[in-house]
Amino acid sequence: VGSETIDKIMIGINDKTKHIYKMQQWGTNGTLTTFLVKDFQVNPSLGAGYFKFSEANYPGYYIAR
């Protein structure tokens, strides 16, 4: 397993809405990683347990504590 250093990052922002729609990251080892935002909701209602982590959802993974 190698390590990578980030060389540069570009963030795409919509002129009208001021929302991020894309992020690209270039690594010093030549990799290019792109994240695209397909759906953006402003202040959505989320249930109280929305961000609750459950180990049961990740069988076979090592969970560091």
mmCIF file of the N, C-alpha and C atoms, coordinates in Angstrom:
data_MODEL
# 
_entry.id   MODEL 
# 
loop_
_atom_site.group_PDB 
_atom_site.id 
_atom_site.type_symbol 
_atom_site.label_atom_id 
_atom_site.label_alt_id 
_atom_site.label_comp_id 
_atom_site.label_asym_id 
_atom_site.label_entity_id 
_atom_site.label_seq_id 
_atom_site.pdbx_PDB_ins_code 
_atom_site.Cartn_x 
_atom_site.Cartn_y 
_atom_site.Cartn_z 
_atom_site.occupancy 
_atom_site.B_iso_or_equiv 
_atom_site.pdbx_formal_charge 
_atom_site.auth_seq_id 
_atom_site.auth_comp_id 
_atom_site.auth_asym_id 
_atom_site.auth_atom_id 
_atom_site.pdbx_PDB_model_num 
ATOM 1   N N  . VAL A 1 1  ? 0.856   -1.179 0.000   1.00 0.00 ? 1  VAL A N  1 
ATOM 2   C CA . VAL A 1 1  ? 0.000   0.000  0.000   1.00 0.00 ? 1  VAL A CA 1 
ATOM 3   C C  . VAL A 1 1  ? 0.890   1.226  0.000   1.00 0.00 ? 1  VAL A C  1 
ATOM 4   N N  . GLY A 1 2  ? 0.713   2.068  -0.984  1.00 0.00 ? 2  GLY A N  1 
ATOM 5   C CA . GLY A 1 2  ? 1.504   3.282  -1.084  1.00 0.00 ? 2  GLY A CA 1 
ATOM 6   C C  . GLY A 1 2  ? 0.793   4.470  -0.472  1.00 0.00 ? 2  GLY A C  1 
ATOM 7   N N  . SER A 1 3  ? 1.509   5.539  -0.378  1.00 0.00 ? 3  SER A N  1 
ATOM 8   C CA . SER A 1 3  ? 0.893   6.760  0.132   1.00 0.00 ? 3  SER A CA 1 
ATOM 9   C C  . SER A 1 3  ? 0.935   7.808  -0.970  1.00 0.00 ? 3  SER A C  1 
ATOM 10  N N  . GLU A 1 4  ? 0.049   8.734  -0.867  1.00 0.00 ? 4  GLU A N  1 
ATOM 11  C CA . GLU A 1 4  ? -0.058  9.777  -1.876  1.00 0.00 ? 4  GLU A CA 1 
ATOM 12  C C  . GLU A 1 4  ? -0.113  11.121 -1.188  1.00 0.00 ? 4  GLU A C  1 
ATOM 13  N N  . THR A 1 5  ? 0.543   12.085 -1.784  1.00 0.00 ? 5  THR A N  1 
ATOM 14  C CA . THR A 1 5  ? 0.464   13.458 -1.316  1.00 0.00 ? 5  THR A CA 1 
ATOM 15  C C  . THR A 1 5  ? -0.397  14.228 -2.297  1.00 0.00 ? 5  THR A C  1 
ATOM 16  N N  . ILE A 1 6  ? -1.265  15.051 -1.786  1.00 0.00 ? 6  ILE A N  1 
ATOM 17  C CA . ILE A 1 6  ? -2.129  15.857 -2.648  1.00 0.00 ? 6  ILE A CA 1 
ATOM 18  C C  . ILE A 1 6  ? -1.315  17.013 -3.203  1.00 0.00 ? 6  ILE A C  1 
ATOM 19  N N  . ASP A 1 7  ? -1.338  17.155 -4.522  1.00 0.00 ? 7  ASP A N  1 
ATOM 20  C CA . ASP A 1 7  ? -0.607  18.222 -5.201  1.00 0.00 ? 7  ASP A CA 1 
ATOM 21  C C  . ASP A 1 7  ? -1.458  19.474 -5.313  1.00 0.00 ? 7  ASP A C  1 
ATOM 22  N N  . LYS A 1 8  ? -2.717  19.293 -5.754  1.00 0.00 ? 8  LYS A N  1 
ATOM 23  C CA . LYS A 1 8  ? -3.611  20.448 -5.873  1.00 0.00 ? 8  LYS A CA 1 
ATOM 24  C C  . LYS A 1 8  ? -5.054  19.979 -5.841  1.00 0.00 ? 8  LYS A C  1 
ATOM 25  N N  . ILE A 1 9  ? -5.948  20.907 -5.513  1.00 0.00 ? 9  ILE A N  1 
ATOM 26  C CA . ILE A 1 9  ? -7.387  20.651 -5.442  1.00 0.00 ? 9  ILE A CA 1 
ATOM 27  C C  . ILE A 1 9  ? -8.109  21.767 -6.181  1.00 0.00 ? 9  ILE A C  1 
ATOM 28  N N  . MET A 1 10 ? -9.143  21.391 -6.941  1.00 0.00 ? 10 MET A N  1 
ATOM 29  C CA . MET A 1 10 ? -9.982  22.375 -7.620  1.00 0.00 ? 10 MET A CA 1 
ATOM 30  C C  . MET A 1 10 ? -11.426 22.133 -7.182  1.00 0.00 ? 10 MET A C  1 
ATOM 31  N N  . ILE A 1 11 ? -12.107 23.185 -6.793  1.00 0.00 ? 11 ILE A N  1 
ATOM 32  C CA . ILE A 1 11 ? -13.502 23.077 -6.375  1.00 0.00 ? 11 ILE A CA 1 
ATOM 33  C C  . ILE A 1 11 ? -14.356 23.872 -7.353  1.00 0.00 ? 11 ILE A C  1 
ATOM 34  N N  . GLY A 1 12 ? -15.393 23.204 -7.923  1.00 0.00 ? 12 GLY A N  1 
ATOM 35  C CA . GLY A 1 12 ? -16.317 23.867 -8.843  1.00 0.00 ? 12 GLY A CA 1 
ATOM 36  C C  . GLY A 1 12 ? -17.504 24.412 -8.075  1.00 0.00 ? 12 GLY A C  1 
ATOM 37  N N  . ILE A 1 13 ? -17.792 25.699 -8.257  1.00 0.00 ? 13 ILE A N  1 
ATOM 38  C CA . ILE A 1 13 ? -18.906 26.349 -7.561  1.00 0.00 ? 13 ILE A CA 1 
ATOM 39  C C  . ILE A 1 13 ? -19.828 26.975 -8.587  1.00 0.00 ? 13 ILE A C  1 
ATOM 40  N N  . ASN A 1 14 ? -21.130 26.723 -8.459  1.00 0.00 ? 14 ASN A N  1 
ATOM 41  C CA . ASN A 1 14 ? -22.134 27.295 -9.343  1.00 0.00 ? 14 ASN A CA 1 
ATOM 42  C C  . ASN A 1 14 ? -22.220 28.805 -9.091  1.00 0.00 ? 14 ASN A C  1 
ATOM 43  N N  . ASP A 1 15 ? -22.067 29.617 -10.148 1.00 0.00 ? 15 ASP A N  1 
ATOM 44  C CA . ASP A 1 15 ? -22.093 31.083 -10.024 1.00 0.00 ? 15 ASP A CA 1 
ATOM 45  C C  . ASP A 1 15 ? -23.397 31.604 -9.423  1.00 0.00 ? 15 ASP A C  1 
ATOM 46  N N  . LYS A 1 16 ? -24.511 31.022 -9.829  1.00 0.00 ? 16 LYS A N  1 
ATOM 47  C CA . LYS A 1 16 ? -25.816 31.544 -9.412  1.00 0.00 ? 16 LYS A CA 1 
ATOM 48  C C  . LYS A 1 16 ? -26.205 31.107 -8.004  1.00 0.00 ? 16 LYS A C  1 
ATOM 49  N N  . THR A 1 17 ? -26.031 29.814 -7.705  1.00 0.00 ? 17 THR A N  1 
ATOM 50  C CA . THR A 1 17 ? -26.481 29.291 -6.411  1.00 0.00 ? 17 THR A CA 1 
ATOM 51  C C  . THR A 1 17 ? -25.400 29.331 -5.335  1.00 0.00 ? 17 THR A C  1 
ATOM 52  N N  . LYS A 1 18 ? -24.141 29.473 -5.754  1.00 0.00 ? 18 LYS A N  1 
ATOM 53  C CA . LYS A 1 18 ? -22.979 29.451 -4.849  1.00 0.00 ? 18 LYS A CA 1 
ATOM 54  C C  . LYS A 1 18 ? -22.800 28.089 -4.176  1.00 0.00 ? 18 LYS A C  1 
ATOM 55  N N  . HIS A 1 19 ? -23.329 27.016 -4.777  1.00 0.00 ? 19 HIS A N  1 
ATOM 56  C CA . HIS A 1 19 ? -23.194 25.668 -4.246  1.00 0.00 ? 19 HIS A CA 1 
ATOM 57  C C  . HIS A 1 19 ? -22.043 24.947 -4.932  1.00 0.00 ? 19 HIS A C  1 
ATOM 58  N N  . ILE A 1 20 ? -21.347 24.121 -4.174  1.00 0.00 ? 20 ILE A N  1 
ATOM 59  C CA . ILE A 1 20 ? -20.277 23.294 -4.735  1.00 0.00 ? 20 ILE A CA 1 
ATOM 60  C C  . ILE A 1 20 ? -20.916 22.187 -5.558  1.00 0.00 ? 20 ILE A C  1 
ATOM 61  N N  . TYR A 1 21 ? -20.427 21.975 -6.783  1.00 0.00 ? 21 TYR A N  1 
ATOM 62  C CA . TYR A 1 21 ? -20.953 20.901 -7.621  1.00 0.00 ? 21 TYR A CA 1 
ATOM 63  C C  . TYR A 1 21 ? -19.892 19.873 -7.998  1.00 0.00 ? 21 TYR A C  1 
ATOM 64  N N  . LYS A 1 22 ? -18.602 20.192 -7.792  1.00 0.00 ? 22 LYS A N  1 
ATOM 65  C CA . LYS A 1 22 ? -17.537 19.259 -8.160  1.00 0.00 ? 22 LYS A CA 1 
ATOM 66  C C  . LYS A 1 22 ? -16.271 19.593 -7.387  1.00 0.00 ? 22 LYS A C  1 
ATOM 67  N N  . MET A 1 23 ? -15.496 18.534 -7.079  1.00 0.00 ? 23 MET A N  1 
ATOM 68  C CA . MET A 1 23 ? -14.185 18.709 -6.481  1.00 0.00 ? 23 MET A CA 1 
ATOM 69  C C  . MET A 1 23 ? -13.241 17.723 -7.153  1.00 0.00 ? 23 MET A C  1 
ATOM 70  N N  . GLN A 1 24 ? -12.094 18.229 -7.593  1.00 0.00 ? 24 GLN A N  1 
ATOM 71  C CA . GLN A 1 24 ? -11.075 17.366 -8.185  1.00 0.00 ? 24 GLN A CA 1 
ATOM 72  C C  . GLN A 1 24 ? -9.799  17.509 -7.379  1.00 0.00 ? 24 GLN A C  1 
ATOM 73  N N  . GLN A 1 25 ? -9.116  16.368 -7.224  1.00 0.00 ? 25 GLN A N  1 
ATOM 74  C CA . GLN A 1 25 ? -7.889  16.328 -6.437  1.00 0.00 ? 25 GLN A CA 1 
ATOM 75  C C  . GLN A 1 25 ? -6.819  15.607 -7.245  1.00 0.00 ? 25 GLN A C  1 
ATOM 76  N N  . TRP A 1 26 ? -5.676  16.244 -7.419  1.00 0.00 ? 26 TRP A N  1 
ATOM 77  C CA . TRP A 1 26 ? -4.558  15.658 -8.129  1.00 0.00 ? 26 TRP A CA 1 
ATOM 78  C C  . TRP A 1 26 ? -3.509  15.219 -7.121  1.00 0.00 ? 26 TRP A C  1 
ATOM 79  N N  . GLY A 1 27 ? -3.031  13.997 -7.268  1.00 0.00 ? 27 GLY A N  1 
ATOM 80  C CA . GLY A 1 27 ? -1.993  13.473 -6.389  1.00 0.00 ? 27 GLY A CA 1 
ATOM 81  C C  . GLY A 1 27 ? -0.634  13.582 -7.046  1.00 0.00 ? 27 GLY A C  1 
ATOM 82  N N  . THR A 1 28 ? 0.396   13.607 -6.226  1.00 0.00 ? 28 THR A N  1 
ATOM 83  C CA . THR A 1 28 ? 1.757   13.701 -6.755  1.00 0.00 ? 28 THR A CA 1 
ATOM 84  C C  . THR A 1 28 ? 2.159   12.431 -7.487  1.00 0.00 ? 28 THR A C  1 
ATOM 85  N N  . ASN A 1 29 ? 1.395   11.333 -7.294  1.00 0.00 ? 29 ASN A N  1 
ATOM 86  C CA . ASN A 1 29 ? 1.709   10.091 -8.006  1.00 0.00 ? 29 ASN A CA 1 
ATOM 87  C C  . ASN A 1 29 ? 0.936   9.977  -9.324  1.00 0.00 ? 29 ASN A C  1 
ATOM 88  N N  . GLY A 1 30 ? 0.283   11.066 -9.743  1.00 0.00 ? 30 GLY A N  1 
ATOM 89  C CA . GLY A 1 30 ? -0.404  11.086 -11.031 1.00 0.00 ? 30 GLY A CA 1 
ATOM 90  C C  . GLY A 1 30 ? -1.882  10.754 -10.977 1.00 0.00 ? 30 GLY A C  1 
ATOM 91  N N  . THR A 1 31 ? -2.412  10.436 -9.811  1.00 0.00 ? 31 THR A N  1 
ATOM 92  C CA . THR A 1 31 ? -3.838  10.105 -9.728  1.00 0.00 ? 31 THR A CA 1 
ATOM 93  C C  . THR A 1 31 ? -4.698  11.360 -9.780  1.00 0.00 ? 31 THR A C  1 
ATOM 94  N N  . LEU A 1 32 ? -5.891  11.202 -10.324 1.00 0.00 ? 32 LEU A N  1 
ATOM 95  C CA . LEU A 1 32 ? -6.892  12.265 -10.336 1.00 0.00 ? 32 LEU A CA 1 
ATOM 96  C C  . LEU A 1 32 ? -8.162  11.675 -9.743  1.00 0.00 ? 32 LEU A C  1 
ATOM 97  N N  . THR A 1 33 ? -8.661  12.294 -8.680  1.00 0.00 ? 33 THR A N  1 
ATOM 98  C CA . THR A 1 33 ? -9.893  11.863 -8.033  1.00 0.00 ? 33 THR A CA 1 
ATOM 99  C C  . THR A 1 33 ? -10.927 12.956 -8.220  1.00 0.00 ? 33 THR A C  1 
ATOM 100 N N  . THR A 1 34 ? -12.138 12.579 -8.672  1.00 0.00 ? 34 THR A N  1 
ATOM 101 C CA . THR A 1 34 ? -13.202 13.555 -8.905  1.00 0.00 ? 34 THR A CA 1 
ATOM 102 C C  . THR A 1 34 ? -14.435 13.173 -8.102  1.00 0.00 ? 34 THR A C  1 
ATOM 103 N N  . PHE A 1 35 ? -14.994 14.141 -7.389  1.00 0.00 ? 35 PHE A N  1 
ATOM 104 C CA . PHE A 1 35 ? -16.256 13.977 -6.676  1.00 0.00 ? 35 PHE A CA 1 
ATOM 105 C C  . PHE A 1 35 ? -17.278 14.887 -7.344  1.00 0.00 ? 35 PHE A C  1 
ATOM 106 N N  . LEU A 1 36 ? -18.431 14.333 -7.725  1.00 0.00 ? 36 LEU A N  1 
ATOM 107 C CA . LEU A 1 36 ? -19.495 15.122 -8.333  1.00 0.00 ? 36 LEU A CA 1 
ATOM 108 C C  . LEU A 1 36 ? -20.703 15.143 -7.401  1.00 0.00 ? 36 LEU A C  1 
ATOM 109 N N  . VAL A 1 37 ? -21.299 16.317 -7.211  1.00 0.00 ? 37 VAL A N  1 
ATOM 110 C CA . VAL A 1 37 ? -22.503 16.440 -6.404  1.00 0.00 ? 37 VAL A CA 1 
ATOM 111 C C  . VAL A 1 37 ? -23.681 16.277 -7.348  1.00 0.00 ? 37 VAL A C  1 
ATOM 112 N N  . LYS A 1 38 ? -24.435 15.182 -7.187  1.00 0.00 ? 38 LYS A N  1 
ATOM 113 C CA . LYS A 1 38 ? -25.573 14.905 -8.063  1.00 0.00 ? 38 LYS A CA 1 
ATOM 114 C C  . LYS A 1 38 ? -26.856 15.540 -7.548  1.00 0.00 ? 38 LYS A C  1 
ATOM 115 N N  . ASP A 1 39 ? -26.959 15.690 -6.235  1.00 0.00 ? 39 ASP A N  1 
ATOM 116 C CA . ASP A 1 39 ? -28.172 16.239 -5.639  1.00 0.00 ? 39 ASP A CA 1 
ATOM 117 C C  . ASP A 1 39 ? -27.772 17.093 -4.449  1.00 0.00 ? 39 ASP A C  1 
ATOM 118 N N  . PHE A 1 40 ? -28.347 18.269 -4.359  1.00 0.00 ? 40 PHE A N  1 
ATOM 119 C CA . PHE A 1 40 ? -28.034 19.178 -3.262  1.00 0.00 ? 40 PHE A CA 1 
ATOM 120 C C  . PHE A 1 40 ? -29.335 19.685 -2.675  1.00 0.00 ? 40 PHE A C  1 
ATOM 121 N N  . GLN A 1 41 ? -29.515 19.500 -1.378  1.00 0.00 ? 41 GLN A N  1 
ATOM 122 C CA . GLN A 1 41 ? -30.706 19.977 -0.696  1.00 0.00 ? 41 GLN A CA 1 
ATOM 123 C C  . GLN A 1 41 ? -30.277 20.952 0.394   1.00 0.00 ? 41 GLN A C  1 
ATOM 124 N N  . VAL A 1 42 ? -30.934 22.090 0.449   1.00 0.00 ? 42 VAL A N  1 
ATOM 125 C CA . VAL A 1 42 ? -30.623 23.094 1.459   1.00 0.00 ? 42 VAL A CA 1 
ATOM 126 C C  . VAL A 1 42 ? -31.414 22.780 2.727   1.00 0.00 ? 42 VAL A C  1 
ATOM 127 N N  . ASN A 1 43 ? -30.724 22.644 3.845   1.00 0.00 ? 43 ASN A N  1 
ATOM 128 C CA . ASN A 1 43 ? -31.327 22.414 5.159   1.00 0.00 ? 43 ASN A CA 1 
ATOM 129 C C  . ASN A 1 43 ? -32.397 21.326 5.175   1.00 0.00 ? 43 ASN A C  1 
ATOM 130 N N  . PRO A 1 44 ? -32.069 20.105 4.754   1.00 0.00 ? 44 PRO A N  1 
ATOM 131 C CA . PRO A 1 44 ? -33.072 19.039 4.794   1.00 0.00 ? 44 PRO A CA 1 
ATOM 132 C C  . PRO A 1 44 ? -33.364 18.627 6.240   1.00 0.00 ? 44 PRO A C  1 
ATOM 133 N N  . SER A 1 45 ? -34.553 18.097 6.471   1.00 0.00 ? 45 SER A N  1 
ATOM 134 C CA . SER A 1 45 ? -34.914 17.579 7.791   1.00 0.00 ? 45 SER A CA 1 
ATOM 135 C C  . SER A 1 45 ? -34.314 16.182 7.930   1.00 0.00 ? 45 SER A C  1 
ATOM 136 N N  . LEU A 1 46 ? -33.559 15.973 8.986   1.00 0.00 ? 46 LEU A N  1 
ATOM 137 C CA . LEU A 1 46 ? -32.926 14.686 9.235   1.00 0.00 ? 46 LEU A CA 1 
ATOM 138 C C  . LEU A 1 46 ? -33.385 14.170 10.596  1.00 0.00 ? 46 LEU A C  1 
ATOM 139 N N  . GLY A 1 47 ? -33.651 12.884 10.666  1.00 0.00 ? 47 GLY A N  1 
ATOM 140 C CA . GLY A 1 47 ? -34.067 12.277 11.917  1.00 0.00 ? 47 GLY A CA 1 
ATOM 141 C C  . GLY A 1 47 ? -32.980 12.343 12.970  1.00 0.00 ? 47 GLY A C  1 
ATOM 142 N N  . ALA A 1 48 ? -33.358 12.196 14.225  1.00 0.00 ? 48 ALA A N  1 
ATOM 143 C CA . ALA A 1 48 ? -32.410 12.307 15.339  1.00 0.00 ? 48 ALA A CA 1 
ATOM 144 C C  . ALA A 1 48 ? -31.280 11.276 15.240  1.00 0.00 ? 48 ALA A C  1 
ATOM 145 N N  . GLY A 1 49 ? -31.539 10.095 14.685  1.00 0.00 ? 49 GLY A N  1 
ATOM 146 C CA . GLY A 1 49 ? -30.517 9.062  14.588  1.00 0.00 ? 49 GLY A CA 1 
ATOM 147 C C  . GLY A 1 49 ? -29.813 9.007  13.251  1.00 0.00 ? 49 GLY A C  1 
ATOM 148 N N  . TYR A 1 50 ? -29.980 10.000 12.407  1.00 0.00 ? 50 TYR A N  1 
ATOM 149 C CA . TYR A 1 50 ? -29.430 9.981  11.048  1.00 0.00 ? 50 TYR A CA 1 
ATOM 150 C C  . TYR A 1 50 ? -27.921 9.746  11.025  1.00 0.00 ? 50 TYR A C  1 
ATOM 151 N N  . PHE A 1 51 ? -27.183 10.357 11.920  1.00 0.00 ? 51 PHE A N  1 
ATOM 152 C CA . PHE A 1 51 ? -25.725 10.231 11.928  1.00 0.00 ? 51 PHE A CA 1 
ATOM 153 C C  . PHE A 1 51 ? -25.220 9.229  12.966  1.00 0.00 ? 51 PHE A C  1 
ATOM 154 N N  . LYS A 1 52 ? -26.106 8.432  13.520  1.00 0.00 ? 52 LYS A N  1 
ATOM 155 C CA . LYS A 1 52 ? -25.703 7.449  14.522  1.00 0.00 ? 52 LYS A CA 1 
ATOM 156 C C  . LYS A 1 52 ? -24.986 6.284  13.831  1.00 0.00 ? 52 LYS A C  1 
ATOM 157 N N  . PHE A 1 53 ? -23.778 5.982  14.309  1.00 0.00 ? 53 PHE A N  1 
ATOM 158 C CA . PHE A 1 53 ? -22.981 4.904  13.744  1.00 0.00 ? 53 PHE A CA 1 
ATOM 159 C C  . PHE A 1 53 ? -23.383 3.582  14.371  1.00 0.00 ? 53 PHE A C  1 
ATOM 160 N N  . SER A 1 54 ? -23.547 2.561  13.550  1.00 0.00 ? 54 SER A N  1 
ATOM 161 C CA . SER A 1 54 ? -23.885 1.234  14.036  1.00 0.00 ? 54 SER A CA 1 
ATOM 162 C C  . SER A 1 54 ? -22.892 0.226  13.469  1.00 0.00 ? 54 SER A C  1 
ATOM 163 N N  . GLU A 1 55 ? -22.116 -0.389 14.363  1.00 0.00 ? 55 GLU A N  1 
ATOM 164 C CA . GLU A 1 55 ? -21.131 -1.392 13.925  1.00 0.00 ? 55 GLU A CA 1 
ATOM 165 C C  . GLU A 1 55 ? -21.788 -2.542 13.173  1.00 0.00 ? 55 GLU A C  1 
ATOM 166 N N  . ALA A 1 56 ? -23.021 -2.859 13.511  1.00 0.00 ? 56 ALA A N  1 
ATOM 167 C CA . ALA A 1 56 ? -23.734 -3.972 12.873  1.00 0.00 ? 56 ALA A CA 1 
ATOM 168 C C  . ALA A 1 56 ? -23.877 -3.767 11.363  1.00 0.00 ? 56 ALA A C  1 
ATOM 169 N N  . ASN A 1 57 ? -23.817 -2.537 10.907  1.00 0.00 ? 57 ASN A N  1 
ATOM 170 C CA . ASN A 1 57 ? -23.934 -2.240 9.473   1.00 0.00 ? 57 ASN A CA 1 
ATOM 171 C C  . ASN A 1 57 ? -22.632 -2.499 8.710   1.00 0.00 ? 57 ASN A C  1 
ATOM 172 N N  . TYR A 1 58 ? -21.554 -2.826 9.428   1.00 0.00 ? 58 TYR A N  1 
ATOM 173 C CA . TYR A 1 58 ? -20.249 -3.008 8.800   1.00 0.00 ? 58 TYR A CA 1 
ATOM 174 C C  . TYR A 1 58 ? -19.582 -4.313 9.241   1.00 0.00 ? 58 TYR A C  1 
ATOM 175 N N  . PRO A 1 59 ? -20.219 -5.440 8.976   1.00 0.00 ? 59 PRO A N  1 
ATOM 176 C CA . PRO A 1 59 ? -19.622 -6.719 9.371   1.00 0.00 ? 59 PRO A CA 1 
ATOM 177 C C  . PRO A 1 59 ? -18.316 -6.967 8.603   1.00 0.00 ? 59 PRO A C  1 
ATOM 178 N N  . GLY A 1 60 ? -17.336 -7.510 9.313   1.00 0.00 ? 60 GLY A N  1 
ATOM 179 C CA . GLY A 1 60 ? -16.063 -7.820 8.673   1.00 0.00 ? 60 GLY A CA 1 
ATOM 180 C C  . GLY A 1 60 ? -15.074 -6.670 8.627   1.00 0.00 ? 60 GLY A C  1 
ATOM 181 N N  . TYR A 1 61 ? -15.482 -5.484 9.093   1.00 0.00 ? 61 TYR A N  1 
ATOM 182 C CA . TYR A 1 61 ? -14.577 -4.330 9.133   1.00 0.00 ? 61 TYR A CA 1 
ATOM 183 C C  . TYR A 1 61 ? -13.968 -4.197 10.519  1.00 0.00 ? 61 TYR A C  1 
ATOM 184 N N  . TYR A 1 62 ? -12.728 -3.730 10.578  1.00 0.00 ? 62 TYR A N  1 
ATOM 185 C CA . TYR A 1 62 ? -12.099 -3.422 11.852  1.00 0.00 ? 62 TYR A CA 1 
ATOM 186 C C  . TYR A 1 62 ? -12.486 -1.996 12.215  1.00 0.00 ? 62 TYR A C  1 
ATOM 187 N N  . ILE A 1 63 ? -13.078 -1.828 13.375  1.00 0.00 ? 63 ILE A N  1 
ATOM 188 C CA . ILE A 1 63 ? -13.493 -0.504 13.840  1.00 0.00 ? 63 ILE A CA 1 
ATOM 189 C C  . ILE A 1 63 ? -12.547 -0.093 14.966  1.00 0.00 ? 63 ILE A C  1 
ATOM 190 N N  . ALA A 1 64 ? -11.727 0.923  14.722  1.00 0.00 ? 64 ALA A N  1 
ATOM 191 C CA . ALA A 1 64 ? -10.782 1.397  15.728  1.00 0.00 ? 64 ALA A CA 1 
ATOM 192 C C  . ALA A 1 64 ? -11.525 2.250  16.753  1.00 0.00 ? 64 ALA A C  1 
ATOM 193 N N  . ARG A 1 65 ? -11.157 2.090  17.985  1.00 0.00 ? 65 ARG A N  1 
ATOM 194 C CA . ARG A 1 65 ? -11.791 2.897  19.054  1.00 0.00 ? 65 ARG A CA 1 
ATOM 195 C C  . ARG A 1 65 ? -10.739 3.659  19.809  1.00 0.00 ? 65 ARG A C  1 
# 
